[in-house]
Amino acid sequence: MKILARIVLNGIALWAAAQLLPGIHWDGGVLYLLVAGALLGVLNLLVKPILTLLSIPLLLVTFGLFYLVINGALLWLADLLLAKLRVDGFLWAIAGGLFLAVFNLIVRAFEKD
């Protein structure tokens, strides 16, 4: 049940980012939003640890701010894999990645252990 909630919250966060950030566009419906949420979850589960491991020197030099670039790269990769999602550039992908990270941080603050 917790996995389904994460998928739904990732989809809601992506929809909210598309509504609030002018460089991110969403044209899909609710079902496709769940697919996008699942894809973001899989990318965070499989690709993010590899990117984080490969970028340890940059993370140390930038005191962790390179995570913004990693989150942006994951959103840009989702843009490449999803037909109904369009990100206008890598800076918008970084902004969207920051939005998704803050959204998830706020949601996790209200989550029970």
Chimera marker file (.cmm) of the C-alpha trace (Angstrom):
<marker_set name="trace">
<marker id="1" x="0.000" y="0.000" z="0.000" r="1" g="1" b="0" radius="0.5"/>
<marker id="2" x="2.875" y="2.347" z="0.758" r="1" g="1" b="0" radius="0.5"/>
<marker id="3" x="4.281" y="1.864" z="-2.749" r="1" g="1" b="0" radius="0.5"/>
<marker id="4" x="0.953" y="2.807" z="-4.317" r="1" g="1" b="0" radius="0.5"/>
<marker id="5" x="0.823" y="5.943" z="-2.160" r="1" g="1" b="0" radius="0.5"/>
<marker id="6" x="4.341" y="6.902" z="-3.330" r="1" g="1" b="0" radius="0.5"/>
<marker id="7" x="3.321" y="6.428" z="-6.965" r="1" g="1" b="0" radius="0.5"/>
<marker id="8" x="0.264" y="8.625" z="-6.494" r="1" g="1" b="0" radius="0.5"/>
<marker id="9" x="2.271" y="11.300" z="-4.659" r="1" g="1" b="0" radius="0.5"/>
<marker id="10" x="4.961" y="11.301" z="-7.371" r="1" g="1" b="0" radius="0.5"/>
<marker id="11" x="2.230" y="11.767" z="-9.958" r="1" g="1" b="0" radius="0.5"/>
<marker id="12" x="0.641" y="14.600" z="-7.979" r="1" g="1" b="0" radius="0.5"/>
<marker id="13" x="4.037" y="16.266" z="-7.556" r="1" g="1" b="0" radius="0.5"/>
<marker id="14" x="4.698" y="16.030" z="-11.285" r="1" g="1" b="0" radius="0.5"/>
<marker id="15" x="1.277" y="17.483" z="-12.074" r="1" g="1" b="0" radius="0.5"/>
<marker id="16" x="1.829" y="20.320" z="-9.560" r="1" g="1" b="0" radius="0.5"/>
<marker id="17" x="5.256" y="21.068" z="-11.044" r="1" g="1" b="0" radius="0.5"/>
<marker id="18" x="3.672" y="21.285" z="-14.501" r="1" g="1" b="0" radius="0.5"/>
<marker id="19" x="1.035" y="23.674" z="-13.168" r="1" g="1" b="0" radius="0.5"/>
<marker id="20" x="3.463" y="25.946" z="-11.314" r="1" g="1" b="0" radius="0.5"/>
<marker id="21" x="6.582" y="25.936" z="-13.482" r="1" g="1" b="0" radius="0.5"/>
<marker id="22" x="6.155" y="27.388" z="-16.983" r="1" g="1" b="0" radius="0.5"/>
<marker id="23" x="8.985" y="25.272" z="-18.426" r="1" g="1" b="0" radius="0.5"/>
<marker id="24" x="7.356" y="21.929" z="-17.579" r="1" g="1" b="0" radius="0.5"/>
<marker id="25" x="4.326" y="20.800" z="-19.567" r="1" g="1" b="0" radius="0.5"/>
<marker id="26" x="1.955" y="17.893" z="-18.908" r="1" g="1" b="0" radius="0.5"/>
<marker id="27" x="-0.638" y="16.751" z="-21.453" r="1" g="1" b="0" radius="0.5"/>
<marker id="28" x="-1.674" y="13.346" z="-20.097" r="1" g="1" b="0" radius="0.5"/>
<marker id="29" x="-4.620" y="12.155" z="-18.066" r="1" g="1" b="0" radius="0.5"/>
<marker id="30" x="-4.864" y="10.705" z="-14.583" r="1" g="1" b="0" radius="0.5"/>
<marker id="31" x="-3.916" y="7.151" z="-15.559" r="1" g="1" b="0" radius="0.5"/>
<marker id="32" x="-0.865" y="8.364" z="-17.438" r="1" g="1" b="0" radius="0.5"/>
<marker id="33" x="0.022" y="10.451" z="-14.384" r="1" g="1" b="0" radius="0.5"/>
<marker id="34" x="0.139" y="7.233" z="-12.340" r="1" g="1" b="0" radius="0.5"/>
<marker id="35" x="2.428" y="5.715" z="-14.974" r="1" g="1" b="0" radius="0.5"/>
<marker id="36" x="4.646" y="8.791" z="-14.735" r="1" g="1" b="0" radius="0.5"/>
<marker id="37" x="4.690" y="8.531" z="-10.929" r="1" g="1" b="0" radius="0.5"/>
<marker id="38" x="5.721" y="4.886" z="-11.177" r="1" g="1" b="0" radius="0.5"/>
<marker id="39" x="8.437" y="5.748" z="-13.689" r="1" g="1" b="0" radius="0.5"/>
<marker id="40" x="9.812" y="8.477" z="-11.430" r="1" g="1" b="0" radius="0.5"/>
<marker id="41" x="9.831" y="6.006" z="-8.550" r="1" g="1" b="0" radius="0.5"/>
<marker id="42" x="11.729" y="3.423" z="-10.602" r="1" g="1" b="0" radius="0.5"/>
<marker id="43" x="14.230" y="6.030" z="-11.793" r="1" g="1" b="0" radius="0.5"/>
<marker id="44" x="14.799" y="7.172" z="-8.210" r="1" g="1" b="0" radius="0.5"/>
<marker id="45" x="15.214" y="3.573" z="-7.105" r="1" g="1" b="0" radius="0.5"/>
<marker id="46" x="17.521" y="2.322" z="-9.864" r="1" g="1" b="0" radius="0.5"/>
<marker id="47" x="19.247" y="5.226" z="-11.610" r="1" g="1" b="0" radius="0.5"/>
<marker id="48" x="19.683" y="7.777" z="-8.809" r="1" g="1" b="0" radius="0.5"/>
<marker id="49" x="22.005" y="5.608" z="-6.665" r="1" g="1" b="0" radius="0.5"/>
<marker id="50" x="24.261" y="4.989" z="-9.673" r="1" g="1" b="0" radius="0.5"/>
<marker id="51" x="24.386" y="8.705" z="-10.549" r="1" g="1" b="0" radius="0.5"/>
<marker id="52" x="25.030" y="9.566" z="-6.904" r="1" g="1" b="0" radius="0.5"/>
<marker id="53" x="27.885" y="7.084" z="-6.648" r="1" g="1" b="0" radius="0.5"/>
<marker id="54" x="29.497" y="8.336" z="-9.849" r="1" g="1" b="0" radius="0.5"/>
<marker id="55" x="29.216" y="11.953" z="-8.766" r="1" g="1" b="0" radius="0.5"/>
<marker id="56" x="30.610" y="11.696" z="-5.220" r="1" g="1" b="0" radius="0.5"/>
<marker id="57" x="33.525" y="14.053" z="-5.971" r="1" g="1" b="0" radius="0.5"/>
<marker id="58" x="31.160" y="16.716" z="-7.323" r="1" g="1" b="0" radius="0.5"/>
<marker id="59" x="28.827" y="16.241" z="-4.375" r="1" g="1" b="0" radius="0.5"/>
<marker id="60" x="31.711" y="16.794" z="-1.967" r="1" g="1" b="0" radius="0.5"/>
<marker id="61" x="33.018" y="19.873" z="-3.778" r="1" g="1" b="0" radius="0.5"/>
<marker id="62" x="29.563" y="21.468" z="-4.024" r="1" g="1" b="0" radius="0.5"/>
<marker id="63" x="28.541" y="20.443" z="-0.487" r="1" g="1" b="0" radius="0.5"/>
<marker id="64" x="25.667" y="18.363" z="-1.848" r="1" g="1" b="0" radius="0.5"/>
<marker id="65" x="24.229" y="20.956" z="-4.220" r="1" g="1" b="0" radius="0.5"/>
<marker id="66" x="24.997" y="18.651" z="-7.145" r="1" g="1" b="0" radius="0.5"/>
<marker id="67" x="21.939" y="16.662" z="-6.008" r="1" g="1" b="0" radius="0.5"/>
<marker id="68" x="19.916" y="19.364" z="-7.785" r="1" g="1" b="0" radius="0.5"/>
<marker id="69" x="21.616" y="18.418" z="-11.043" r="1" g="1" b="0" radius="0.5"/>
<marker id="70" x="21.009" y="14.711" z="-10.374" r="1" g="1" b="0" radius="0.5"/>
<marker id="71" x="17.300" y="15.335" z="-9.708" r="1" g="1" b="0" radius="0.5"/>
<marker id="72" x="17.122" y="17.459" z="-12.849" r="1" g="1" b="0" radius="0.5"/>
<marker id="73" x="18.783" y="14.702" z="-14.869" r="1" g="1" b="0" radius="0.5"/>
<marker id="74" x="16.204" y="12.193" z="-13.609" r="1" g="1" b="0" radius="0.5"/>
<marker id="75" x="13.344" y="14.501" z="-14.581" r="1" g="1" b="0" radius="0.5"/>
<marker id="76" x="14.926" y="15.065" z="-17.982" r="1" g="1" b="0" radius="0.5"/>
<marker id="77" x="15.269" y="11.302" z="-18.413" r="1" g="1" b="0" radius="0.5"/>
<marker id="78" x="11.574" y="10.962" z="-17.536" r="1" g="1" b="0" radius="0.5"/>
<marker id="79" x="10.903" y="13.578" z="-20.215" r="1" g="1" b="0" radius="0.5"/>
<marker id="80" x="12.702" y="11.408" z="-22.752" r="1" g="1" b="0" radius="0.5"/>
<marker id="81" x="10.725" y="8.308" z="-21.742" r="1" g="1" b="0" radius="0.5"/>
<marker id="82" x="7.253" y="9.857" z="-21.394" r="1" g="1" b="0" radius="0.5"/>
<marker id="83" x="5.476" y="11.185" z="-24.467" r="1" g="1" b="0" radius="0.5"/>
<marker id="84" x="3.065" y="13.453" z="-22.561" r="1" g="1" b="0" radius="0.5"/>
<marker id="85" x="5.751" y="15.185" z="-20.463" r="1" g="1" b="0" radius="0.5"/>
<marker id="86" x="7.827" y="17.990" z="-21.939" r="1" g="1" b="0" radius="0.5"/>
<marker id="87" x="10.610" y="19.898" z="-20.210" r="1" g="1" b="0" radius="0.5"/>
<marker id="88" x="11.831" y="22.987" z="-22.087" r="1" g="1" b="0" radius="0.5"/>
<marker id="89" x="15.473" y="22.744" z="-21.044" r="1" g="1" b="0" radius="0.5"/>
<marker id="90" x="17.876" y="21.399" z="-18.490" r="1" g="1" b="0" radius="0.5"/>
<marker id="91" x="17.508" y="24.438" z="-16.215" r="1" g="1" b="0" radius="0.5"/>
<marker id="92" x="13.757" y="23.792" z="-16.096" r="1" g="1" b="0" radius="0.5"/>
<marker id="93" x="14.539" y="20.151" z="-15.357" r="1" g="1" b="0" radius="0.5"/>
<marker id="94" x="16.686" y="21.240" z="-12.414" r="1" g="1" b="0" radius="0.5"/>
<marker id="95" x="13.904" y="23.549" z="-11.197" r="1" g="1" b="0" radius="0.5"/>
<marker id="96" x="11.396" y="20.724" z="-11.543" r="1" g="1" b="0" radius="0.5"/>
<marker id="97" x="13.727" y="18.324" z="-9.749" r="1" g="1" b="0" radius="0.5"/>
<marker id="98" x="14.043" y="20.827" z="-6.909" r="1" g="1" b="0" radius="0.5"/>
<marker id="99" x="10.252" y="21.178" z="-6.792" r="1" g="1" b="0" radius="0.5"/>
<marker id="100" x="9.770" y="17.396" z="-6.683" r="1" g="1" b="0" radius="0.5"/>
<marker id="101" x="12.404" y="17.035" z="-3.951" r="1" g="1" b="0" radius="0.5"/>
<marker id="102" x="10.810" y="19.735" z="-1.781" r="1" g="1" b="0" radius="0.5"/>
<marker id="103" x="7.340" y="18.266" z="-2.371" r="1" g="1" b="0" radius="0.5"/>
<marker id="104" x="8.535" y="14.812" z="-1.280" r="1" g="1" b="0" radius="0.5"/>
<marker id="105" x="10.330" y="16.318" z="1.727" r="1" g="1" b="0" radius="0.5"/>
<marker id="106" x="7.138" y="18.045" z="2.873" r="1" g="1" b="0" radius="0.5"/>
<marker id="107" x="5.055" y="14.897" z="2.346" r="1" g="1" b="0" radius="0.5"/>
<marker id="108" x="7.537" y="12.768" z="4.285" r="1" g="1" b="0" radius="0.5"/>
<marker id="109" x="7.438" y="15.252" z="7.172" r="1" g="1" b="0" radius="0.5"/>
<marker id="110" x="3.748" y="14.420" z="7.670" r="1" g="1" b="0" radius="0.5"/>
<marker id="111" x="4.205" y="10.678" z="7.185" r="1" g="1" b="0" radius="0.5"/>
<marker id="112" x="3.949" y="8.259" z="10.111" r="1" g="1" b="0" radius="0.5"/>
<marker id="113" x="6.800" y="5.825" z="10.701" r="1" g="1" b="0" radius="0.5"/>
<link id1="1" id2="2" r="1" g="1" b="0" radius="0.2"/>
<link id1="2" id2="3" r="1" g="1" b="0" radius="0.2"/>
<link id1="3" id2="4" r="1" g="1" b="0" radius="0.2"/>
<link id1="4" id2="5" r="1" g="1" b="0" radius="0.2"/>
<link id1="5" id2="6" r="1" g="1" b="0" radius="0.2"/>
<link id1="6" id2="7" r="1" g="1" b="0" radius="0.2"/>
<link id1="7" id2="8" r="1" g="1" b="0" radius="0.2"/>
<link id1="8" id2="9" r="1" g="1" b="0" radius="0.2"/>
<link id1="9" id2="10" r="1" g="1" b="0" radius="0.2"/>
<link id1="10" id2="11" r="1" g="1" b="0" radius="0.2"/>
<link id1="11" id2="12" r="1" g="1" b="0" radius="0.2"/>
<link id1="12" id2="13" r="1" g="1" b="0" radius="0.2"/>
<link id1="13" id2="14" r="1" g="1" b="0" radius="0.2"/>
<link id1="14" id2="15" r="1" g="1" b="0" radius="0.2"/>
<link id1="15" id2="16" r="1" g="1" b="0" radius="0.2"/>
<link id1="16" id2="17" r="1" g="1" b="0" radius="0.2"/>
<link id1="17" id2="18" r="1" g="1" b="0" radius="0.2"/>
<link id1="18" id2="19" r="1" g="1" b="0" radius="0.2"/>
<link id1="19" id2="20" r="1" g="1" b="0" radius="0.2"/>
<link id1="20" id2="21" r="1" g="1" b="0" radius="0.2"/>
<link id1="21" id2="22" r="1" g="1" b="0" radius="0.2"/>
<link id1="22" id2="23" r="1" g="1" b="0" radius="0.2"/>
<link id1="23" id2="24" r="1" g="1" b="0" radius="0.2"/>
<link id1="24" id2="25" r="1" g="1" b="0" radius="0.2"/>
<link id1="25" id2="26" r="1" g="1" b="0" radius="0.2"/>
<link id1="26" id2="27" r="1" g="1" b="0" radius="0.2"/>
<link id1="27" id2="28" r="1" g="1" b="0" radius="0.2"/>
<link id1="28" id2="29" r="1" g="1" b="0" radius="0.2"/>
<link id1="29" id2="30" r="1" g="1" b="0" radius="0.2"/>
<link id1="30" id2="31" r="1" g="1" b="0" radius="0.2"/>
<link id1="31" id2="32" r="1" g="1" b="0" radius="0.2"/>
<link id1="32" id2="33" r="1" g="1" b="0" radius="0.2"/>
<link id1="33" id2="34" r="1" g="1" b="0" radius="0.2"/>
<link id1="34" id2="35" r="1" g="1" b="0" radius="0.2"/>
<link id1="35" id2="36" r="1" g="1" b="0" radius="0.2"/>
<link id1="36" id2="37" r="1" g="1" b="0" radius="0.2"/>
<link id1="37" id2="38" r="1" g="1" b="0" radius="0.2"/>
<link id1="38" id2="39" r="1" g="1" b="0" radius="0.2"/>
<link id1="39" id2="40" r="1" g="1" b="0" radius="0.2"/>
<link id1="40" id2="41" r="1" g="1" b="0" radius="0.2"/>
<link id1="41" id2="42" r="1" g="1" b="0" radius="0.2"/>
<link id1="42" id2="43" r="1" g="1" b="0" radius="0.2"/>
<link id1="43" id2="44" r="1" g="1" b="0" radius="0.2"/>
<link id1="44" id2="45" r="1" g="1" b="0" radius="0.2"/>
<link id1="45" id2="46" r="1" g="1" b="0" radius="0.2"/>
<link id1="46" id2="47" r="1" g="1" b="0" radius="0.2"/>
<link id1="47" id2="48" r="1" g="1" b="0" radius="0.2"/>
<link id1="48" id2="49" r="1" g="1" b="0" radius="0.2"/>
<link id1="49" id2="50" r="1" g="1" b="0" radius="0.2"/>
<link id1="50" id2="51" r="1" g="1" b="0" radius="0.2"/>
<link id1="51" id2="52" r="1" g="1" b="0" radius="0.2"/>
<link id1="52" id2="53" r="1" g="1" b="0" radius="0.2"/>
<link id1="53" id2="54" r="1" g="1" b="0" radius="0.2"/>
<link id1="54" id2="55" r="1" g="1" b="0" radius="0.2"/>
<link id1="55" id2="56" r="1" g="1" b="0" radius="0.2"/>
<link id1="56" id2="57" r="1" g="1" b="0" radius="0.2"/>
<link id1="57" id2="58" r="1" g="1" b="0" radius="0.2"/>
<link id1="58" id2="59" r="1" g="1" b="0" radius="0.2"/>
<link id1="59" id2="60" r="1" g="1" b="0" radius="0.2"/>
<link id1="60" id2="61" r="1" g="1" b="0" radius="0.2"/>
<link id1="61" id2="62" r="1" g="1" b="0" radius="0.2"/>
<link id1="62" id2="63" r="1" g="1" b="0" radius="0.2"/>
<link id1="63" id2="64" r="1" g="1" b="0" radius="0.2"/>
<link id1="64" id2="65" r="1" g="1" b="0" radius="0.2"/>
<link id1="65" id2="66" r="1" g="1" b="0" radius="0.2"/>
<link id1="66" id2="67" r="1" g="1" b="0" radius="0.2"/>
<link id1="67" id2="68" r="1" g="1" b="0" radius="0.2"/>
<link id1="68" id2="69" r="1" g="1" b="0" radius="0.2"/>
<link id1="69" id2="70" r="1" g="1" b="0" radius="0.2"/>
<link id1="70" id2="71" r="1" g="1" b="0" radius="0.2"/>
<link id1="71" id2="72" r="1" g="1" b="0" radius="0.2"/>
<link id1="72" id2="73" r="1" g="1" b="0" radius="0.2"/>
<link id1="73" id2="74" r="1" g="1" b="0" radius="0.2"/>
<link id1="74" id2="75" r="1" g="1" b="0" radius="0.2"/>
<link id1="75" id2="76" r="1" g="1" b="0" radius="0.2"/>
<link id1="76" id2="77" r="1" g="1" b="0" radius="0.2"/>
<link id1="77" id2="78" r="1" g="1" b="0" radius="0.2"/>
<link id1="78" id2="79" r="1" g="1" b="0" radius="0.2"/>
<link id1="79" id2="80" r="1" g="1" b="0" radius="0.2"/>
<link id1="80" id2="81" r="1" g="1" b="0" radius="0.2"/>
<link id1="81" id2="82" r="1" g="1" b="0" radius="0.2"/>
<link id1="82" id2="83" r="1" g="1" b="0" radius="0.2"/>
<link id1="83" id2="84" r="1" g="1" b="0" radius="0.2"/>
<link id1="84" id2="85" r="1" g="1" b="0" radius="0.2"/>
<link id1="85" id2="86" r="1" g="1" b="0" radius="0.2"/>
<link id1="86" id2="87" r="1" g="1" b="0" radius="0.2"/>
<link id1="87" id2="88" r="1" g="1" b="0" radius="0.2"/>
<link id1="88" id2="89" r="1" g="1" b="0" radius="0.2"/>
<link id1="89" id2="90" r="1" g="1" b="0" radius="0.2"/>
<link id1="90" id2="91" r="1" g="1" b="0" radius="0.2"/>
<link id1="91" id2="92" r="1" g="1" b="0" radius="0.2"/>
<link id1="92" id2="93" r="1" g="1" b="0" radius="0.2"/>
<link id1="93" id2="94" r="1" g="1" b="0" radius="0.2"/>
<link id1="94" id2="95" r="1" g="1" b="0" radius="0.2"/>
<link id1="95" id2="96" r="1" g="1" b="0" radius="0.2"/>
<link id1="96" id2="97" r="1" g="1" b="0" radius="0.2"/>
<link id1="97" id2="98" r="1" g="1" b="0" radius="0.2"/>
<link id1="98" id2="99" r="1" g="1" b="0" radius="0.2"/>
<link id1="99" id2="100" r="1" g="1" b="0" radius="0.2"/>
<link id1="100" id2="101" r="1" g="1" b="0" radius="0.2"/>
<link id1="101" id2="102" r="1" g="1" b="0" radius="0.2"/>
<link id1="102" id2="103" r="1" g="1" b="0" radius="0.2"/>
<link id1="103" id2="104" r="1" g="1" b="0" radius="0.2"/>
<link id1="104" id2="105" r="1" g="1" b="0" radius="0.2"/>
<link id1="105" id2="106" r="1" g="1" b="0" radius="0.2"/>
<link id1="106" id2="107" r="1" g="1" b="0" radius="0.2"/>
<link id1="107" id2="108" r="1" g="1" b="0" radius="0.2"/>
<link id1="108" id2="109" r="1" g="1" b="0" radius="0.2"/>
<link id1="109" id2="110" r="1" g="1" b="0" radius="0.2"/>
<link id1="110" id2="111" r="1" g="1" b="0" radius="0.2"/>
<link id1="111" id2="112" r="1" g="1" b="0" radius="0.2"/>
<link id1="112" id2="113" r="1" g="1" b="0" radius="0.2"/>
</marker_set>
